[in-house]
Amino acid sequence: MIYPKNFEHKIGFENIRQLLKKHCLSSLGEKFVDKIKFSGDFKSVNKWLRQVSEFISIIELGENFPVQNYYDLTPELDRIHLEGTVIEIEQLFNLKTSLSTISDCLNYFNKSDEEKYPYLKETAANVFLEKEIMIKTENIINNKGNIKDGASPKLKEIRLELIRKLRNIDKKLQLSIKSAKSAGWIEADAEPTIRNGRLVIPVSATNKRKIKGFIHDESASGKTVFIEPAEVFDTNNEIRDLENAEKREILKILTEITILIRPNIDDLKKAYNFLGLMDFIRAKAKFSFEINASIPAIKNQAIINWKKAVHPLLFLAHKKHDKTVVPFDLKLDNKERILIISGPNAGGKSVCLMSVGLIQYMLQCGLAVPIDKDSFAGIFNDIFVDIGDEQSLENDLSTYSSHLLNIKHFVQNSNSKTLFLIDEFGTGTEPQFGGAIAESVLEELNKNKAYGVVTTHYSNLKLLADSNPGIINGAMLFDSKIMKPLYKLKVGKPGSSFAFEIARQIGFPESILKSSAEKTGTTQLDFDKQLQQLEIEKNEIEKKQTQLKVADDLLSELIEKYENLTKQIKISKEQITAKARNEAIEIIDSSNKLIENTIREIRENQAEKEKTKNLRKKIKVHKEKIISEDKKQRTGKQETIQEEKIDTDIVKGSYVKIKGQDMIGEVTEISDSYAMVSFDTFTIRSSFKNLIKTNKPQIIKHSTKTKRAASSFLNKKMSNFKFSIDVRGKRAEEAITIINNYLDDAILLNISEISILHGKGDGILRKVIRDHLSSVKEVKKFEDSRPDRGGSGITIVSFSTIKFCFK
């Protein structure tokens, strides 16, 4: 149930209808837009949304879906349903072209993969086109909307005869004109023209009796008359007879095609209903791109778990002026069902409330909605709203009386599947009584397990959440320093109205404000101040948490590099040790062989002095060679592995490096087991064994401004990061370069999953991209997107994230 009757007007859905119609290709689609209705049936809503999702995929993949000749032939089909009626030539042409479009749509789905577009294919299941009608219309009418000469043998014969007669009459007229010009009876530039469907010659009135023939007309001034020469009179009559014969033959042809169409009118109406439905679904898909909408996961229960929701009409209005809309997150479930939003005037409370109503209504009308795709949405049977002034002179209703009638309906008809929205609850009467009634109503709606969003300035309603499980507070944030609303919804704590602050900001008389403060009392003012202070402290904590996360991510990256380098050094060490061991064995083996040969030769030569001397010299040369090679290797290693270090203790103020890293930091704090080291934009804690003392770096210390810029680098990078990238139409080398940069950003920002839109085509670009992804060690896995989200035209990439810390 939707309440009240002007619900769509109140939440702005009438404007959504008009925007949808702009995307329709024909009146067929516009009729479906007019018939949009709210549904509480999960199966229906899910089917509508899946249809839109599938068409969004068609558009994203750039596939050529038919978009021409969407004509509505249903009125003409209704007209020719009666015996004796004949289809018009123009409508026959529209029938021909639109049936071709319907046939192309059906072929598009028939040729697609079996698992693709199941919901769109379902709409085409009962559509049947009589091939004979399509063949007949193709044979009868050409692409310019004219009946073909070959539509029938007799028509062809008539038109050939007409051509012959016209040529004959043209020759005779030219002779008559030539003769009249020679005699000076007509102007030198006179040419044949047509009057009353017959070819005539313009002749001056003074010479009209000099040319034999029939006068058909004269000019407005009477100076020129139009004469049909006697020589062509009979031929013109014959042409007139042929033209009438042509009309009769065309009528006969149209009658025959009408008789062929008439038994198939019901099937044709179904076909045009299908064409209108395609136009309608396409319009919804196109509109989703206009408002940056998506289709969230749908659950068959009353629940709202939205992320980054925006009001679609406000989004479009801001888009025209290159402004952005501040999104909001909202979660309502069976434990926290009713949200009471408070905060300053013009702070966005009412916009937030109306956004909830419009987005939920759009969703249950089968439209994509402007919320994050990772959101969850539920289904409600009822949506009730009480927004704006319902004053009625005819029914003798005041503003407050009309509000009470609405609230009465809410209380009597609400249940666990109801969503209610009440703006500025309790206003319109004396605050003490209005607030009390509003409080009791909310308690009753809470007992009914209804879901809702309420805006208010009343303190008693702000305190209601503390004593009533199921009710929660929310606030529209306000910057008390610059005295401007932030338009951000924060759930958990109530908000202040900032009445005195706003009044002071606009220059309201201070004496009146002072008097008002005294009348209000310190208790209420203290309550508002506490709310403001809590919000300020909360924002500061969130800011610190963001800075800590940036530092933690940077530290994780450094530690990961350190661990990788340590692992590489360990592997290199093992390889060098193994190589040295093998070389030593070879040296020993060669030395042993040399010694054994020397001993054998000494024995064989019975220790001759000269021979022995030569052998000893040979051994000495071999020894010197080994020593020389060893010296070279050690010298090379010393040149390769040099590490700058100072053999003194690390103290506060010392400059150090982390092992395996080039960055130099300053020790700011010392304890028994660790040191705090500042690296310009962040500080880490490290054990002494991971630090190497070094000289002071020869660099100029960064300014405060530079530090601030560096610390906000990753935050800015994250805010600009998009979770999908489109490389369709790019060459392989160009695509890989773009993807490499994109992967670097994703890995740096610790993103868990991204998507690459490369399209299908011949699959070459997809293969190149996937081959490259296989070589990126940070990529955990990659796979096709879901069939309803693009299938093999989109690759989903998941990353493996490992964080380290010093101990």
Secondary structure, DSSP 8 states (H G I E B T S, - for coil): -EESTTHHHHHTHHHHHHHHHHT-SSHHHHHHHHT------HHHHHHHHHHHHHHHHHHHTT-----S-----HHHHHHTTSTT----HHHHHHHHHHHHHHHHHHHHHHHS-TTS-HHHHHHTTT----HHHHHHHHHHB-TTS-B-GGGSHHHHHHHHHHHHHHHHHHHHHHHHHHHHHHHTSS-TT---EEETTEEEEEEEGGGGGGS-EEEEEE-TTSSEEEEEEHHHHHHHHHHHHHHHHHHHHHHHHHHHHHHHHGGGHHHHHHHHHHHHHHHHHHHHHHHHHHTT-B--EE-SSS-EEEEEE--HHHHHHHHHTT-----EEEEE-SSS-EEEEE--TTSSHHHHHHHHHHHHHHHTTT--BSS-TT-EE---SEEEEE-S---BTTTTB-HHHHHHHHHHHHHHH--TTEEEEESSTT-SS-HHHHHHHHHHHHHHHHHTT-EEEEE---HHHHTHHHHSTTEEEEEEEEETTTTEEEEEEEESS-----HHHHHHHTT--HHHHHHHHHHH-HHHHHHHHHHHHHHHHHHHHHHHHHHHHHHHHHHHHHHHHHHHHHHHHHHHHHHHHHHHHHHHHHHHHHHHHHHHHHHHHHHHTT--HHHHHHHHHHHHHHHHHHHHHHHHHHHHHHHH------SS---TT-EEEETT---EEEEEEE-SSEEEEE-SS-EEEEEGGGEEEE---SS----HHHHHHHHTHHHHHHHH--SEEE-TT--HHHHHHHHHHHHHHHHHTT--EEEEE---TTSHHHHHHHHHHHT-TTEEEEEE--GGGTGGGEEEEEE--------
